[in-house]
Amino acid sequence: MPIANHFAARLISALPNLVETYGTPFHIYDAAGIAATHRQMMAAFPHGSFKQYFAVKALPNPHVLSLLLSEGSGLDCSSPAELLLAERVGAREDNVVFTSNNTTVEEYRQACTLGALITFDDRAILDRIDRLPAVVAFRVAPHGGTAGSSLMGDGANSKFGVPANEIADAYRAAQRRGATRFGIHAMTYANELDVARAAVAVQSLFALARRLAETIGVEFEYINIGGGLGIPYRSTDRPFDFAAFASTIVTERHRVFGRAAPPILMECGRYVTGPHGVLVTRVVNRCRKAKEIAGVDASISALMRPAFYGDAHHHVTIPFAGERPVIAVDVVGSLCENIDKFAVDRLLPDPRVGDILLVHDTGAHCLAMGFTYNGRLRPAELMMTERGDILEIRRAETFDDYVATVQWEPIAVRRSDMG
């Protein structure tokens, strides 16, 4: 979908001068839009009953994380580097959740040192750690009618979570080790736009939590319903109705748990920042091969989604094309791979060399998934403030970054004469 009007109005007026003086490509994010989305989420729930933890993997830039922390968000981490990033921006203890899988003991200890709320993805980790966190939470695997996401997998094929028929035994094992405080976690969908389907997953988790409370005496201090809410990438997509979703959750929470209902945690990333980012690039080549081609100065090193997920769609515009005739064109980068395409057979005003071209909805899972294959390096990240100031929050990579980990003088890690 096109970016919001309030972002577009400020961005388009600044683009010609910005591109002329700063160059391309770059991602630019709308700070006001990000903050507004978080506020909208919080306002949909009764005060004190809900906390959103931004999924750091979606947009791991400390300036974005600091912005969200200032709005009252927590941070959802899934790796040691993300934990360090959270710590660097001042997030600790219950402002951090650590939801990982195939977790090493060292990673677990790092999360404990930070005081994070920790989710165990499997039972096996209980046998490897020397002490439990203050609150023990397990992630339940996709199951039942909620398990159908192509990205998350079903119960038989997902690598995530404890199977639902084993979750009670997992909590009993924690009880035997002395655990007395508990949480529970589930996430069964990704880029979900169907409110009813998302609500069914939450209702299933509430019902499971209630059964556990009744059968093994586990009372939950929180219920973490994960993330996975989607954004309308295509013009035919309907935006997710978060207010309706929240209303359903609040009603169901009260029905299942009554006055003693535990707080709800959530770990959205894409929903918070995805619509509030744009990849700004320029047309550097215009040619005709088997198809009409517009080559741009960005590659999928800057935006991996269309190549990684075959049907991933991003809206593309050429804002200063005027009234040119519309043609079907492939928008491609210069990586030596045929998957290096941002759009295929897209109807656009006939592109010309030098045109500014915008790829929309790049505020989540875009630069974060980037790579440096073929020496096509990742571009800068900019942020536009509400008043219209533009800040560089990550510079573009250089050749020095590309070779920063190379040992030009190799270091021996094993000598053949030492056996």
N, C-alpha and C positions, 0 to 999 in steps of 0.2 A: 504494500500500500504506500501511497505517497506520504512523506513526512507531514506532521501536523502543520496547520496554517501558521500558527504563531512562531514556529521554528523556521518554516520556509520564508516567511516575510523578512525575518532578520538575516537569514543566511544568504538568500538570493541577492539582496542589495549589497552585501559585503563581498560576494564571490569574485567578481572581476578583479578588483584590486588585490584581494587575498591571493588569488591564483597567480597574478602577475608578480607579486612581491615575494610570496612564499614558495611557489612552485607546487607541483603535484607529483604523485598522489598523496592523499592523506585521509584519515577518518576524522570526522568532526562530530562531537556529541553536544546535545542540548541539556545543559545543567538544569534549566528551569523545568523542562519536560520530565526529566528523571525524578526530580524532587516532587513534582506534582503527582506522578504516578504512585510513589510511595505514600504520599499523604492520602490519596484516594483509597488505597488499600487499607490503611489504618483506620480511616473514618468509617469504613464499612462494618467494623466490629465494635461491640461495646468496649469502653475503656478498660484496660487491664486484662482483657480476655484473649488477646492476640499479639503475637510478635512475628515480624517478618525478618528473615535472615537472608541477605542478598547472596546468591550463589557466586562466589568469587570467580569460578571458572568461566563465567559468562563474559566478564569484562574486568580482568585483573589489573586495573590501573589504580594506584593509591589515591589519586585525586578524586576519582569516582567513588571509591570506597569511603574516603573521608567525608565526601558530600553526603552519602547515605547515612553514615554514622551520626553526622550532625542532625539528621532528620529523625533519628531514633531507631534506625535499622540496626540489626546485628549482621554478622557475616557468617556464611556457610562455607567451610573449607573442606577439602578432600585430599590434600597432599601436604607434605612438610613445607614446600615453598609457599603455599597459600597460608599456612599457619604463620610463617615468618612475616608474610605481607600483612596479615591481620595484626600481628603484634607491632609491626613497624608503624601502623596508623593508629595505634592506641586501643585496639579491641582486645579485651581479655574476658575471662570467666564467662558469665552468661550472655555476653555479647558475641560469643563464638560458639557455633556448633561444628563438630568434626564428624562428617558423614563420609566414610571412606569404604573401600573394599579391598580385600587381600592386604590387610594392614600389617606392617611389620611391628615388632615390639618397640623399636626405636621411634617410629612415627606415633604410636600410641602414647609413649612416655612424653614426647614433645607436646602432644595435645593435653595431657594431664598437667604438665608444667604450666601451660597457659591457662589452666582452669576451665577448659572448654567443656560444653555438654557433648558427650561422646556417644555416638551410635555404633553398636557392634553389628557388622554385616553378616556374621556367622558365629556359630557356637564355638568353633575351634579356638578362637582367640582367648577364650576363658582359660584354656589349659596352658597358654603361653605367657600370660602376664602374671606378675608377682602381686599386684594389688589392683583392686577394682576402683573405678571412679566413684565419686560421691553418689551419682545417679546412674544406674545401669539402664540402658535403652537398647533394644534390638530392633533391627529393620526386618519387617516381614516381607517375604517374597511376593511378587505378583501372584494373585490367586483368584479363582472363581470368575465371576462376570466382569471383574475389573482388569483382568489380565489379557490385554489384546493389543498393546502398543507395539508397533513394529520396531521402535527404537529401544524400548525397555524389555521386551520379550515377555513370554508367558511363563507360568510357573515351571514348566518343564524345560525351558530353554534360556531362562534368564540367569545371569551370573550374580544377580543381586538378591540379598536378603536370606533370611531363614525360612524354609518352607513352612507354610501355615500350619501343617499338621505336626510340626516339631517345635513351634514357638513356645508352647507351654513348658515343654521340657527345658528349653533354653533358660526361661526365667526361673524354673525350679533349681537348675544348676547354679545360677547366680545366687539364689537364696541360700543354697547349701554352703556357698562361700562367704556368707554373711551379709549379702546385699539386702538393704531394707528400703531403698528409695529407687523408684523406677520411672522410666519414660518409655514411649513406643513410637516407632517411625514406620512410614510406608510411603512409597512413591511408585505409582504404577503406570504413569502416562508421560508423554513428552510432546510439547507443542500442541497441547490439547485446547480445542476451541469449543467443544461441546460441554455446556454447563451441566447438563443432566448426567453425562458420563463422568465428569469430574466429581460431581456430588455423590454418585454411586460409590466411587472409590473411597471417599471420606466416610460415608455411611458404613461401608464394610469394615473400615478400620475402627470406627466407634463401636460397632457390634462386637468385634474381636476383643477390643480392650475391655468391654463390659463382661464378656464371658471369662476372660482371664481373671478379672477382679473377683468374680463369683466362684470360680473353680479352684484357684490356687492362692487367693488372698493377696493379689498384687493390686495396689492402688497407684494410679499413675499421676505423677506430678505435672506431666505435660503430654500432649499428643501431637507429634510432628507429622503433618500431612504432606511433607515434601514440597516439591515445586512442580515444574512441568507444564504450567499454564502457557498457552500459545498466544501468538500475535497474528494479525491478518496479513500475511505476506502477499496474498493475491487479492485482486479487486473484488473477486467473488466471495472471499472469506468474510464471515461476520465476526466483528470483534467480540472477544470473550466478555460476557457480562459479569464483571467481578462483584458488583453489588448484589445481584441475584444469587450468585454462588455463595457469598458470605451469609446472606439471609438464610439460605437453606442450611448451611453449616451451623449457624447459631441456633436455629430451631431444633435441628437434630441433636445437637450437643445437649440442649436443655432436656429434650425428651429422653435421651439415653441415660444421662448422668444426674439430672436434677440440679439442685442448688450447689452440689459438690463438684460440678463440672470442672475438669482441669483446663488450664489455658491451652490454646491452639498455637502451634508454631508452624511456620511455613518457610520454604527455601526457594523462592522464585528468583530467577535471574533474567531470563529472556523477557518476561512480562514487564519487568521494571525498566530495563534500559534498551531493549531491542528496537522499538520504534523510534528512538531518539538519537539515532546515529546515521551518518551518510558517508559513503566512500566517494570522495571527489577525485576524479581522474580526468585525463585529457585524451582526445583522439589523436594518435600519432601516425596512423596509417589508414588509408581507405582504399580497398581493392575489391576485385571480384574474382573468385576462384570457382569452385562448384556453387558457391553461394556468395551473397554480398557480405563483405567483412568490414567491420570497424575495429581496428586494433587500438588499444588504449595503453597508457603507461603504467597501469596496475596489472598485477597478475593474481592468480589464486593464492599466492603467498600472502596476499592482503585480505582475501575473502574466500575461504575454503568451502563454504557450505554448498554452492552449486555443484562442485566436483565431488564432494564427500557424500552428499545425499543426492542421488541422481535427479530427483524431481524437485529439489529445493528452488524456490522462485524468489527473486528480488526485483522489485519495481525499478525501472531504469528511465531516466529522463535526460533530455538535452535542453536545459532551461533557456538558452538564448538562440534557439534554432529558428525562431520566427515562424513563418507560414510555409516552410518548405514542404514538398510532397512527402508523404509517409511511405516507407518501404519496409519490407521484411529484411532484417539484418542480424548477423551474429556479432555480438560484442565479445571480443577475445583479448587475452593478454599475450605476452611474448615468451611465456614458458615453453620449453621444448616438450610439451605434452598436449595431446589433442583435447584433454579434458579441461584445459585452461580457458574456460568460457564463462562469462557472467550471464549471458542471455543467448538463446538460440531462436532464430526466426521471430525476433521481436519486432513489432511494428513501431518504428521510430521516425521522426523527421530525418530525412536523408543526412547522415553524419558527414561532417567535413573535418579535415585535419585542423587541429587547433581548438575544436569544440570542447567546452567543458561538459563532462558527462557525470551524472550522479547515479550511484547505486544506493537505493534506500534500505532502511531497516537493518543497518549494520552495527547496531549498538550492543549486540550479544552474539557470542559464538562465531565471531568473524575474525578479527585480528588475533584473538586469543587462540584460534586454531591454526594460525599461520606457521610457515616453515621457510627454510632458505634453500630448498633444492634449486639447482641450476644457477645458484648465486643471485636469484631474484629476491632481494631483501625486503623486509617488512617496512611499511611506511610509517610516518608519524601519526600521532593522535593529538587532536586539538579539542578544546572545549570552548563552547560559546556560553557566556554568562547571560543572565537574564537581562542585563543592561546592554548587551551586545558586544562586550569585550571578548576577544578571542585569545585563548591561552594555549601555548604548547605544553602538553602534559606528557608526551613521550616523543623524543626526536626520532627521525628516520634512522634505520640501521645503516652502518657504513661497512666498508671492507674490513676495517679493524675489528668491528664486532663479529663479522663473518669468520675471521680467523683467530678470534680471541682465545679459544681453547686449544689451538694447535701448539704442540711442543716442537718448535723449530729445531731445537736440539733435543733429540729423544732422551728420555729418562728411563734407565734400565729398571724394570720391575722384577725380572728374573734373569739370571745369568746361566747360560748353558753349562758352564764349568762348575756350577754349584749343585747340580743334580736336580 
